[in-house]
Amino acid sequence: MRGWWQDLTDLVLPAECGGCGRLRTALCGECRDALCGAAPCRVRPDPRPPGLPVVHAAAPYGDAVRAVLLAHKERGALGLAGPLGVALAGAVRAGLPGGDAPVLLVPVPSARGAVRARGHDPVRRLALAAAGELRRGGTRARVLCVLRQRRAVADQAGLNSRQRQANLRGALEVTAGGGRLLGGGGRVVVVDDLMTTGASLAEAARAIRDVHTESEKRPPVVTAREIARRNTVGAAVVASSPDSFGINRN
């Protein structure tokens, strides 16, 4: 957990840009432009994992964007959740089909041990910031933390695309009661801070599509097909690997 001394340090010492390290600013104009300045667009990894929904990203992962994400995620620079949430909201908005249906943001869950070690859940925090930004723009948005890990998974570092898919296959499930929330109608958007191979997003989408929830009368149940009919599942991330932006090239 962040100690009181870390919070005091944040107040007493000059802030530095989470992207380039420039002093006296949490995020300088140049790094903010790298994060939020470009129009979000559709991205797709190669190879594309089975079941991956349509994904939109705000920026390529590299340089300042990478530094900002790591500062928020690993160093507890919580003040960066605001601009990161703006970037994520832009990616969510880019994938919306129009209309006034509510948007349900479903964060990809972190392992409990990782949350304890970091002292916060970075993706949940970004989802909440993005939902606030969407609501300020007139979009009805809420965060549903309805996914959880059903089993331990290996560290993803060093694994290729197929190995990550195998590592995560069947690892997530919808929490008790989560299916009813998802079945209430709306555009479901799985959100994460970063997409590399797409395995985490594909597994999250799989868990949502496969969920069965009881109706108010018990039984019958609302099947995965019915939930898919009511809710189109999409995905949005702050950043994605530069190669995944190749889908937009002629």
SULKANOR-V648403 format. One record per pair of residues at least 6 apart in sequence whose C-alpha atoms are under 7 Angstrom apart, sorted by sequence separation. I is the first residue (numbers start at 1). J is the second residue. D is the distance in Angstrom with one decimal. If there is no record, write none. Layout:
i = [I:I]
j = [J:J]
d = [D:D]
This chain:
i = [16:17:71:72:115:135:214:215:16:134:214:215:15:16:17:18:19:72:156:213:214:14:15:16:17:18:72:212:213:14:15:16:17:131:212:15:17:44:110:131:190:212:19:43:131:212:42:43:154:211:42:43:153:210:41:42:108:128:153:209:40:41:107:127:40:41:107:40:209:39:40:209:107:151:150:36:105:149:150:35:149:150:35:148:149:147:148:147:148:147:148:146:147:205:58:146:34:35:58:34:172:58:146:168:172:179:31:58:174:179:180:57:165:169:173:174:179:56:164:168:172:56:161:103:104:105:106:174:56:102:103:104:105:106:107:109:56:102:103:104:105:106:108:109:104:106:85:89:84:85:88:89:195:188:194:20:74:81:85:86:89:183:187:188:189:190:191:192:193:194:195:196:19:81:85:89:185:186:187:188:189:190:191:192:193:194:195:196:19:185:187:188:189:190:191:193:194:195:82:86:183:189:19:81:18:19:73:18:40:36:40:35:18:41:40:127:123:123:104:108:103:104:105:106:107:108:102:103:104:105:106:107:108:101:102:103:104:105:106:107:101:105:108:1:2:1:92:91:52:91:88:49:52:53:88:49:52:88:51:87:45:50:53:45:49:84:51:61:55:56:57:58:59:60:61:53:54:55:56:57:58:59:60:61:53:54:55:56:57:58:59:60:61:53:57:60:57:46:45:44:43:44:43:44:43]
j = [22:23:77:78:121:141:220:221:23:141:221:222:23:24:25:26:27:80:164:221:222:23:24:25:26:27:81:221:222:24:25:26:27:141:222:26:28:55:121:142:201:223:31:55:143:224:55:56:167:224:56:57:167:224:56:57:123:143:168:224:56:57:123:143:57:58:124:58:227:58:59:228:127:171:171:58:127:171:172:58:172:173:59:172:173:172:173:173:174:174:175:174:175:233:87:175:64:65:88:65:203:90:178:200:204:211:64:91:207:212:213:91:199:203:207:208:213:91:199:203:207:92:197:140:141:142:143:211:94:140:141:142:143:144:145:147:95:141:142:143:144:145:147:148:144:146:126:130:126:127:130:131:237:231:237:64:118:125:129:130:133:227:231:232:233:234:235:236:237:238:239:240:64:126:130:134:230:231:232:233:234:235:236:237:238:239:240:241:65:231:233:234:235:236:237:239:240:241:129:133:230:236:67:129:67:68:122:68:90:87:91:87:71:94:94:191:192:193:186:190:186:187:188:189:190:191:186:187:188:189:190:191:192:186:187:188:189:190:191:192:187:191:204:118:119:119:236:236:198:237:236:198:201:202:237:199:202:238:202:238:197:202:205:198:202:238:206:239:234:235:236:237:238:239:240:233:234:235:236:237:238:239:240:241:234:235:236:237:238:239:240:241:242:235:239:242:240:244:244:244:244:245:245:247:247]
d = [5.2:6.2:5.5:5.7:5.3:6.0:6.6:5.5:4.1:6.4:4.4:6.3:5.8:5.4:5.2:6.0:6.6:6.0:6.4:5.7:6.0:6.4:4.6:5.3:4.5:5.7:6.9:6.6:5.4:5.2:5.4:5.4:4.4:5.3:5.8:5.7:5.8:6.8:6.9:5.8:6.9:5.1:5.8:5.7:6.8:5.9:5.7:5.6:6.6:5.6:4.2:6.4:6.2:5.0:5.3:6.4:7.0:6.3:6.6:5.2:6.5:5.8:6.1:6.6:5.4:6.7:5.8:4.2:6.9:6.9:6.7:6.2:6.4:5.6:5.5:6.7:6.6:5.7:5.5:7.0:4.6:6.1:5.9:5.6:6.4:6.5:5.6:5.7:6.4:4.6:6.5:5.4:5.9:6.9:5.7:5.3:6.9:5.8:6.5:6.6:6.8:6.6:5.1:6.9:6.5:6.1:5.8:5.2:6.4:6.4:5.8:5.1:5.2:6.4:5.3:6.6:5.0:5.3:6.1:6.6:6.1:6.9:5.5:6.1:5.9:6.1:6.0:6.6:6.8:4.8:4.6:5.3:4.7:5.2:6.2:6.2:6.3:5.7:6.5:5.8:6.0:5.8:7.0:5.9:6.4:6.9:5.1:4.6:6.6:6.8:5.8:7.0:6.6:6.0:5.6:6.1:6.3:6.8:4.6:5.8:6.4:5.6:5.4:6.1:5.7:6.2:5.7:6.7:5.1:6.0:6.5:6.0:4.3:5.7:4.2:6.0:5.6:5.6:5.6:4.8:4.6:4.5:5.0:5.0:5.1:5.0:4.7:5.7:6.5:5.9:6.6:6.3:4.8:6.4:5.7:6.4:5.6:6.8:6.1:6.1:7.0:6.7:4.9:6.6:6.3:4.8:5.5:4.9:6.3:5.2:5.2:6.5:6.0:6.8:6.3:6.9:5.8:6.1:6.5:6.7:5.6:5.9:6.1:6.1:5.8:6.2:4.9:4.8:4.7:5.0:4.7:4.9:5.7:5.4:6.2:6.1:6.0:5.9:5.9:6.1:6.7:6.5:6.5:6.6:6.0:4.0:5.4:5.5:6.8:6.6:6.9:6.5:6.5:6.8:5.9:6.3:4.2:4.9:5.4:5.9:5.8:7.0:7.0:6.5:6.7:6.9:6.6:5.1:6.3:6.5:5.8:6.9:6.4:5.3:5.2:6.6:5.4:4.6:4.8:4.9:5.1:4.9:5.2:5.2:5.3:6.1:5.3:6.4:5.5:5.8:6.7:5.7:6.2:6.2:5.4:4.9:6.2:7.0:4.7:4.8:5.1:6.8:5.0:6.4:6.2]
